[in-house]
Amino acid sequence: MSKIPLLFTYRDRVVGMGFAAHVSTHGRVLAVAEGDEDQIWIYGVEPGALAASGSDPKEALEALREAFANVLRDFAADARDFASFEASVQAFFEAVNRPHEQEWRLAVEEVRAGRVDVQNLRREPAESHRFVEIREDRPVDQKRDFTVTGSSIKSVVAA
C-alpha cells in the first residue's frame, strides 16, 4: 500500500456540562503502510493532532475514529459552556499538520497519475472544502456524563 490521501466526514452529538452540541467534521488524513505493510497508520492532516494505527486500513480508521471521539469527550469535560467547547473544537480542527499536508498533496498527485491502486474506493475532489461545524443542541441537565453519541463516519479517496 502506498500513501493514500483520504477525506473524511464525522458527525457526532456531544454532551457536556449544561450543553449539547452537534459536531460535523470534514477533514483530511493520510493512510500509510509502515514496516512490511503489517501496520497501517492514519495521520491527521486537518485536524493535524491525530494519529492511529491498525493491522489493516479498516482497523486503523476505526482507531482514528475512536481517538477523535475521545478528543471531543475531553473538550466537553473541560468546557465550562458551549462557547468554550466550540472554541476548543475549532482550534483543534484548524491546527493543520503542515508536513503531513505536503505528503497528502503528493499522494493526491500519485492517485491522479494512476500510480496508486484505489480502484474500488469512492473518490471526491481533493480541493473540496474542509471544515468543522459546531451547532448547539437543546439544553441538557448539568451532570458529569460526557458522552459522544449518534456518531457516523464516511471516508473517501481524495483525487
C-alpha positions in Angstrom: 0.0 0.0 0.0 1.3 3.4 -0.9 0.3 6.6 0.8 -3.4 7.2 0.3 -5.0 10.7 0.8 -8.4 10.4 2.4 -11.2 12.8 3.1 -13.4 12.0 6.0 -16.7 13.2 7.5 -17.5 12.5 11.1 -20.8 13.5 12.7 -21.3 13.4 16.4 -23.6 14.6 19.2 -21.6 15.6 22.2 -22.9 16.3 25.7 -21.1 18.5 28.2 -21.9 20.3 31.4 -25.2 22.1 30.6 -24.8 21.9 26.9 -25.1 19.5 24.0 -23.7 20.0 20.5 -23.7 18.5 17.1 -20.3 18.4 15.5 -19.9 17.8 11.8 -16.2 17.4 10.8 -15.0 17.3 7.2 -11.2 16.7 7.4 -8.2 15.2 5.7 -6.0 12.2 6.8 -3.1 10.3 5.2 -3.1 6.5 5.3 0.4 5.0 5.2 1.6 1.4 5.4 4.7 1.1 7.6 7.2 -1.7 8.1 6.4 -4.7 6.0 2.9 -3.3 5.5 1.8 -5.1 8.6 0.9 -1.8 10.3 -1.3 0.9 8.8 -1.1 4.4 10.2 -3.6 7.1 9.7 -2.1 10.6 10.2 -4.2 13.6 10.7 -3.7 16.5 8.3 -6.7 18.6 9.2 -7.1 18.3 12.1 -3.4 17.6 12.4 -3.1 16.4 16.0 -4.5 12.9 15.4 -2.9 9.6 14.5 -3.9 6.0 14.9 -2.8 2.6 13.7 -4.2 -0.9 13.0 -3.3 -4.1 11.3 -5.4 -3.2 8.2 -7.0 0.1 6.9 -10.4 -0.6 8.4 -8.9 -1.2 11.9 -6.7 1.9 11.6 -9.7 4.1 10.5 -11.8 2.8 13.4 -8.9 3.6 15.8 -8.7 7.1 14.4 -12.5 7.5 14.8 -12.2 6.4 18.4 -9.3 8.8 19.1 -11.3 11.7 17.6 -14.4 10.9 19.7 -12.1 10.8 22.8 -10.8 14.3 21.9 -14.4 15.6 21.7 -15.2 13.9 25.0 -12.2 15.6 26.7 -13.2 19.0 25.3 -16.7 18.6 26.6 -15.4 17.6 30.0 -13.1 20.7 30.2 -15.6 23.2 28.8 -17.5 25.5 31.1 -20.1 26.2 28.4 -20.9 25.7 24.8 -18.9 28.7 23.7 -15.7 27.3 25.2 -16.4 23.8 23.8 -16.9 25.4 20.3 -13.7 27.4 20.6 -11.7 24.3 21.6 -13.0 22.1 18.7 -12.5 24.9 16.2 -8.9 25.5 17.3 -8.2 21.7 17.3 -9.6 21.4 13.7 -7.7 24.5 12.4 -4.3 23.1 13.6 -3.1 21.7 10.3 -0.1 19.4 10.3 1.9 21.0 7.5 4.4 18.2 6.9 1.6 15.7 6.6 -0.3 18.1 4.4 2.6 18.2 2.0 2.7 14.4 1.9 -1.0 14.3 1.5 -0.8 16.6 -1.6 1.9 14.5 -3.1 -0.2 11.4 -2.5 -3.2 13.1 -4.3 -0.9 13.6 -7.4 0.1 9.9 -7.2 -3.6 8.9 -7.2 -4.4 11.2 -10.1 -1.5 9.8 -12.1 -2.8 6.3 -11.6 0.3 5.1 -9.6 -1.8 4.2 -6.5 -4.3 1.4 -6.8 -7.5 2.7 -5.4 -9.9 1.3 -8.0 -12.7 0.1 -5.7 -12.8 3.2 -3.5 -15.1 6.2 -4.0 -13.3 9.4 -4.9 -14.0 13.1 -4.3 -12.1 16.1 -5.4 -9.1 16.8 -3.2 -9.9 20.5 -3.4 -13.3 20.1 -1.7 -13.9 22.4 1.2 -12.8 21.0 4.6 -14.4 22.5 7.7 -15.9 21.8 11.1 -19.4 22.9 12.0 -20.5 23.0 15.7 -24.1 23.6 16.5 -25.6 23.9 19.9 -28.4 21.4 20.7 -31.2 21.7 23.2 -30.1 22.4 26.8 -29.3 19.4 28.9 -29.2 18.8 32.7 -26.0 19.6 34.5 -24.4 16.3 35.1 -21.0 14.7 34.7 -21.9 12.3 31.9 -19.7 13.5 28.9 -20.8 11.4 26.0 -20.4 11.2 22.3 -23.4 9.6 20.6 -25.0 9.3 17.3 -21.7 9.1 15.6 -21.3 8.4 11.9 -18.3 8.1 9.6 -17.6 8.4 5.9 -14.1 8.1 4.2 -13.3 8.6 0.6 -10.1 8.9 -1.5 -9.0 12.4 -2.4 -8.3 12.6 -6.1 
